[in-house]
């Protein structure tokens, strides 16, 4: 069996020929209803939910009071300069496009999407909000009814990615010779989930995200119920004790977001590791995360060699991002064979300048690649991330927890949390703002 490889936009693409049956199955792209939960702060005029909308979608929005604020608005408050003049100040509002006309949501409303767009939630305010607090918002999206689209295996090649990676194989499993049946199965799996991710049906948070219920000052993580049902939830064993005040101070001093070489802000810092460099490597190795290759040319040769040896290549290089004025110290990824080109769980970590109890602090930014989209900086093709980034944060915690190398886990909500933003390439994402802190042993 022969393979060829090439580089497209800095990505290694492997294409297999002749060994895989080309017409033997069909995949159905099904469109399912989606559910989201958000906590919308009145201190932030607009929040990018990360939710894309299609023409014909029906949105059912329900919101409830939280922290002394009413989504119906504040009676008698001044309306000067507010986005929706006809609505009470402080009320919950929405936009269905980035520059769309704001509409009142209040406590409950149903909306029909007339054209493709993107959902933003906000507060009807101008300057100082009429009340200080937040709204708990639940959204149910019923998509427009469309026939499912058959996709034959003939249309798929060995670079078809998947939107979710199962637990990584051990070294011995990863290096077993691949049979035609193995390759066919991997292609089928990769194609199904990739198509779901590309068409808005497979990009969801990890089960751990919904299993770990926020407590105290925590806020609700936006998750998709459609995905939660597809996996068995595994709860993170998060400590109920308060995070050490000195460590809190160190985390408060970390930058909230990383940036690219052009200083465009991007992914949020959503987890922290505490431990020596060796402890970090041992824990990630035990959790079966792989260090990403750093050189594209070497990666091509390695991919070709491993393909020739009938092994799975799972260490695709990732772009360089910056924190503390330097590129990542390490990049790690977890992916399924044949899908790593476009779909993988991955993160970058940087050694922070601060230490806690003599232990090194590592700042991490994790996201889940689920397909491709246009890079807003240059119009080229880039990775599309799951906008519910809390899912990848909790996936990292879940895998490390099962490694047996974690002493304790904590959620920590910093005073200036990131709850809605865009990455360096322009893709939107949303979060509950919490940072997962993992103390290693």
N, C-alpha and C positions, 0 to 999 in steps of 0.2 A: 504494500500500500504506500503510495507516494503523497506527499503534501508539499505545498508551496507556501511561502510567507512573503509579506510585503508590509511596508510602513505607510499608514494613512493618517495624516495629521498628528504624527508622533505616536500613534498606536500601532502595535504589532497585530496584524490580521493574518490568521492562519486559515487556509482554505483547503479542505480535503477533496479529493477527486476519486471517483469510480468505486470506492468501497462501500458507500452508503446507498441503500435503495432510494430512488428519487421519488417514487410515487407509491405510497403504501398506507398513508393516513391523512386525515384532515384535522385541523385545529379550529375550534370555534371561538371567535372573539366575542365574549358575552359582556354586556354592559350591566353592571349591578348598581343598586342603590347604595349610597354612601352616607355615613353618619360622622359628624365631627363635634367636638366639644372645645370651647375656647373660654379663656378668662380675658375679658377686655378691660384694660385699665382706663379710667377716665383721664389719667394724666397724659395719655398719648392720643392725639387727634385721630390718627388712622393706624390701623394694624393690617398688614398684609397677611392674609390667612394662608397663602400658598395654595389655595383651591382654584383650579381652572374650571371654567364653565363652558358648556356647549349649548348652542341654540336649541331651545325646546326643553332644557332642564327645568324642573320645578323645584324651587327652594322653599322649604318650610322652616322658618326660623322662630325659635322660642327662647326668650331670655328671662332671667330672674334677677332680683335685687341681690346685691352683694356689697358688704362693707358700706352700708348707709346710702347707697345710690340706687335710684329707680330707673330702669331702662325706658320707662314712659316719659321721663324728664322731670325737671324741677319746676313746680308751679310758681309763677310770678317772677322767675329769673329773667334777666335781660336777654333779648334775642339779637342784639345788634351784631351784625357781621357773622352770624352763624351760617353753616352751609345750607340748612333747610329752614328757611325763614318761617314757614308755616307750622313748624314743629316746635314743641317746648325745648328750651335749652337743657342740655345734659341728657337728651334722649339718645337711644341707640339708633344709629343710621348705617347705611351701607352704600357701596358703589359696586356695580357689576362689571365695570371696566376701569382701567387705571385712571383715565380722565373722564369717567362717566359722571352723570348727574346724580348727586346724592339723593337717597330716598329714605323716608322714615321707616324704621322697623318697630321701635317701641318694645312692648312685651311679647308681641307675636305678629307674624305676618307671613303670607305666602306670596312668592314672586315667581314669575315665569321669565326665563332668560330668552331674549329675542335674538341675540347674536353672541358668538363666542366671546368670552371675556375672562375676567379674573376677579375674585371676590375680595373686597376690602370691607372691614368693619370699623366703625368709628363712633365718635361722640359728637353730638350737635353742640359745639362750643366754639368760642372765639377767644383765644388767649387763655385766661384762667378758667378752669372748669367750675361749674356751679356747685359741684360736690366732689369730694375726694373718696375714691373707692374703685370698684370694678363691677362688671356684669358677668354672670355665668350664662354663656350662650350655647345652645345646642342647635345644630343644623342637620336636616335630613334632605338629601338631594335625590330626587327621582329623575333619572335620565330620560331623554326622549326615546320612545320605542322605535328601534331600528332593527332590521333583519341582521342576524349574525353573519359574519363574513367568513367563508371557508378559505383556508390557506393550505395549499398542498405542500408536502415536504419538498417537492421539486424547487420551490421558491426559497428554500432555506440552505445556507451554507454553514461551514464549520465555525464561522465567526458570529453566528446568531447568539446574542446574549440572553441571559435570564435575569429576572428582577429580584430574585431572592436566592441566596446561597445556603445550602444545607450545611450542617457541620462538616468541617474540612476533614479529608481523609488523613489517616496517619501516613508517615513516610513510606512504609511498606505498601500500603494500599495505593498511594498516589503513583507509585512506580511500577505497578503491575502492568504488563503488556495489555493494551486495549484491543478487544476483539471488535469485529464489525457490529456485533449486537450491542456491545458497550457504547460504541460511538453513536449508533442509531438512537439508543435510549437517552444518551446525554444531549444529543441534538434536539430530540423531541421535548425533553424537559426544559432546555434552554429556550427553545422557540416559544413554547406556551407562555412562560412567565414573562419573557421579554415583550411579547405582543401585548400582554395584559398591562405591563408597565408603560409601554409607549402610548397606549390608548387610554390611560388614566384609570386603569382598573386594578393595577397590581402594586402601586406605590403606597405603601402603608407602613405604619410603625410596627416594631417588633412586638411580640406578645408580652414581653416583659414590661413594655411601656404602659399597657393597660392593667397589668397585674399588680404593679406597685402603686397603691393608692396614695395620693398626696395627703399630708397631714400638717397640722400647725399652720405655718406661714406659706406652705406650698400652694401652688396653683394647679389647675387642671391641665393635663397634657392633651393637645389635640390628637386624636387617634381615629382611625377608620375601623368601624366595626366589621366591615366586609372582610378585612384581612384577619382580624382577631379570631374569627371563627375557623380560619384555615390552619391554625397551629395550636398546639396545646400550650396554654399560658404557663410560664415558669416565673414565679415571683422572685424578685431580687430580695435578698436577706438584708434589707437596709436597717441600720442601727437606729433605734429610737432615741438614743442619747444625743445631746447637743454637740455639734462640732466644736472642737477646741478653739477658744477665742483667738489664740495666736495663729492657728492655721486659717481661721476665717479672715484674719487681717491680711495674711499672705495672699489668699485667693482674691480678696477685694482689690489687691494691687496688681493683679494680672490684667493684661489687655482682654477685652471682651470678644474681639474678633481678630482674625488673621487677615493678611492682605497679600496681594500679588506683587509682582515686580514693579508694577506701575502705581503702587500704593492704593489700588482699589480695594476697599474693605470687602471681606468675603465671609467664609464660614465662621460660625461662633465657636468659642472655646466652651465645649460642653462636658468635658470630664477632666479630672486631675488624678494623676498617679503619684503616690508617695512611696519612695523606695530607692534603693541604689540602682545603678545602671544594670548590674547583673541580675538583681531581683526583677526588674522590668523585663529583661530578655527571657529569664527563666519562666516567668508567669505567662508571657505571651506565647512562648514556645509550647508550654504545657496546654495552653488554650488553642493551639494549632493555628495561630495567626502566622503569616509568612511575611518576612521583610521584603518589601517591593524592590525590584531591581532599579538602579539609578541611572543607568546608561542605555539609551535607546538602541545604539548599534550593538552593544553586547547582548541586549535583550533579544534582538532579532536572531543572533547566532545561537543563543541559548534555546530560544523557542524552536528553531529549526532542529537543533541537536536532540532536544527532548522529544520532539515529534517523531524524528527518525527512529528514536529508541522506543517509540510507542508509550511515552510518558505524558502526563498532563502538565502543561505549562500554566502555573498559577501565580506568577510573580510579576505581573505587568507593571512597568514603570508608571509613576504618577507625577503630576506637575509639581513644581517647586512653589510653595507658599511660604510666607514670612511671618515671624513673630519675634519680638525682642530685636528686630533689625537683622535677622538672619533666617535662612531657609530651615526647614524642619531637620531635626537631628535624625529621626527615623520615620519611615512610612511603612505601615503594615496593612495587609489586606487578607480577606477571606472570601474565596470565590469558588464557583463550580467550574469544572472543565468545560471549555468552549465558550463560556459566558464571560470570562474575565476581561475580554476586550472591551465590553461595554457595561457589564453589570457586576458589581462587587461591593462587599462591605469593606470599608477602608477608613483609615485615620492617619493623622500625622501627629507627632509629639515633639515638644521642645523642652529642653532642660531650662527651668526657670532660674532666675538669679537668686531667689530666696530658698532657704532650707527650713525644715521644721523638725525640731528634736534631732538635729544632725542628719536628717534624711533629705535626699534630693526631692524636689517638687517638679513634676513634669506636667506641662499644660498640653492638653490634647483637643483636637478638633476632628470629629468623626462624622462622616456622611455615607449614605448608601446610594451608589450609582445604579440607576434603573433603566438606562437607555441613552438616547442621544437627543440633543436639541441645538438650536443655533446660539453661538457665542455672541452676546450682545455687544462685545467690544469690537469684533472684527468680522462678524457674519459667518465665521467658519463653524464647523461642526464640533461640538464639545459634549461632555457627559451631562446627562440630566440626572439630578439628584432627587431622591424622595424628599418632598418639602417638609414632611413630618420628621424633623431631625432628632426628636427625642427618641424615636424608635432605634436609631443607630447608637445613640448614647447608651440606652438600656441594653441593646444587644452586646455592646462591648462589655458592660458590667456583667451580663449573664454568662458570657463565655469565660470571662476571667474568674467568676465565682465558681464555676464548675471545675476550674483547673486546680482548686485547692490551694492556691497561692495568695489568696486575699485574706487579710486579717479582719478588716472591717470596711463597710460601705456606708456612705452618708449621702443624702441629698442636701445641697446647700443653695439657697436662693440669695444671690448677691444683691446689694442695694440698687444696682443699675442693670437689671437683667435684660438680655436680648430676647424679645418675644416675637418679633417679626422683622425680617430683613431680606436682603438679596446676597447671593454669593458673588464672587468676583466676575463671573461670566454672565450675570444678570438673572439667574434662576432664583425665584422666591422661596423662602422657607419660613417655618413658624416653630415656636417652642414655648414651653411653659417657663423658660428662663432658668430652670434649675441646673446646677452643675453636679455631676455625679463624682464623688470623691472616693477613691479606692486606696486604702492603706495596705501595702503589700507585706508579705512576711517571707 
